[in-house]
């Protein structure tokens, strides 16, 4: 698999994970609380523990959360590397729009100068 196709597959997992509102809520809980045990996460949802566990698995596969095991306790936290991948993807579009707005500013400035010369 080429590097480009690996990156594409990783982004597919990332956006699949973010597409579900329960998974987004799990991420928001981890942002607000830092590390949380699986039990603490389960308590925030009316769905079954296995359903929440499946959501956590999808988030782990997308590299958005980390799992640490201490005996019987499972502790989840954000994986900043996965979040950084999302940020890099968004940056591409931010850079594109910054460039476009810069071009628009130049066009508008030219038009202002033309208006001043006419007056």
C-alpha positions as CSV (number, residue, x, y, z in Angstrom):
1,X,0.0,0.0,0.0
2,X,1.4,3.4,-1.0
3,X,1.8,6.2,1.5
4,X,-1.0,8.2,-0.2
5,X,-3.4,5.2,0.0
6,X,-2.5,4.6,3.7
7,X,-3.2,8.3,4.4
8,X,-6.5,8.0,2.6
9,X,-7.5,4.9,4.5
10,X,-6.5,6.5,7.8
11,X,-8.7,9.5,7.0
12,X,-11.6,7.3,6.0
13,X,-11.4,5.7,9.5
14,X,-11.1,9.1,11.0
15,X,-14.2,10.5,9.3
16,X,-16.2,7.3,9.8
17,X,-15.4,7.6,13.5
18,X,-16.5,11.2,13.7
19,X,-19.7,10.6,11.7
20,X,-21.5,9.1,14.7
21,X,-22.9,11.5,17.4
22,X,-22.2,9.0,20.2
23,X,-18.5,8.8,19.3
24,X,-18.3,12.6,19.0
25,X,-19.8,12.8,22.5
26,X,-17.3,10.4,23.8
27,X,-14.5,12.6,22.4
28,X,-16.1,15.7,24.0
29,X,-16.2,13.9,27.4
30,X,-12.6,13.0,27.1
31,X,-11.7,16.6,26.2
32,X,-13.6,17.9,29.2
33,X,-12.4,15.3,31.7
34,X,-9.1,14.0,30.4
35,X,-8.7,10.3,31.2
36,X,-11.8,8.4,32.0
37,X,-12.4,4.8,32.8
38,X,-14.7,2.7,30.6
39,X,-17.2,2.6,33.5
40,X,-17.2,6.4,33.8
41,X,-17.8,6.6,30.0
42,X,-20.6,4.0,30.1
43,X,-22.4,6.0,32.8
44,X,-22.9,8.9,30.4
45,X,-25.0,6.9,27.9
46,X,-28.3,5.1,28.0
47,X,-27.1,2.5,25.5
48,X,-25.7,-0.8,26.5
49,X,-22.1,-1.2,27.7
50,X,-21.2,-3.4,24.6
51,X,-22.6,-0.7,22.3
52,X,-20.4,2.0,24.0
53,X,-17.5,-0.4,23.9
54,X,-17.9,-0.8,20.1
55,X,-17.9,2.9,19.7
56,X,-14.7,3.1,21.8
57,X,-13.2,0.4,19.5
58,X,-14.0,2.5,16.4
59,X,-12.4,5.5,18.0
60,X,-9.3,3.5,18.8
61,X,-9.0,2.2,15.3
62,X,-9.2,5.7,14.0
63,X,-6.4,6.6,16.5
64,X,-8.5,9.2,18.2
65,X,-8.4,7.6,21.6
66,X,-5.9,5.6,23.6
67,X,-6.5,2.7,25.9
68,X,-4.5,1.9,29.0
69,X,-5.2,-1.3,30.9
70,X,-4.5,-1.5,34.7
71,X,-5.6,-5.0,35.8
72,X,-9.4,-5.0,35.2
73,X,-9.6,-1.2,34.7
74,X,-9.6,0.3,31.2
75,X,-8.7,4.0,31.0
76,X,-9.4,6.0,27.9
77,X,-7.8,9.3,26.8
78,X,-7.5,11.4,23.7
79,X,-4.8,10.4,21.3
80,X,-3.3,13.8,20.2
81,X,-1.6,12.2,17.2
82,X,-5.0,11.3,15.8
83,X,-6.4,14.7,16.6
84,X,-3.4,16.3,14.9
85,X,-4.1,14.3,11.7
86,X,-7.6,15.9,11.7
87,X,-6.1,19.3,12.2
88,X,-3.7,18.8,9.3
89,X,-6.6,17.8,7.1
90,X,-8.5,20.9,8.1
91,X,-5.4,23.1,7.6
92,X,-5.3,22.2,3.9
93,X,-8.7,23.9,3.5
94,X,-7.9,26.8,5.8
95,X,-4.8,27.5,3.8
96,X,-6.8,27.4,0.6
97,X,-9.4,29.8,1.9
98,X,-6.8,32.1,3.3
99,X,-5.2,32.2,-0.2
100,X,-8.6,32.9,-1.8
101,X,-9.4,35.6,0.6
102,X,-6.0,37.2,0.0
103,X,-6.7,37.2,-3.7
104,X,-10.1,38.8,-3.1
105,X,-8.5,41.5,-0.9
106,X,-6.1,42.3,-3.8
107,X,-9.0,42.6,-6.3
108,X,-11.0,44.8,-3.9
109,X,-8.0,47.0,-3.3
110,X,-7.5,47.4,-7.1
111,X,-11.2,48.4,-7.4
112,X,-10.9,50.9,-4.6
113,X,-7.9,52.5,-6.4
114,X,-9.8,52.7,-9.7
115,X,-12.7,54.4,-7.8
116,X,-10.4,56.9,-6.3
117,X,-8.9,57.8,-9.7
118,X,-12.3,58.3,-11.2
119,X,-13.3,60.9,-8.5
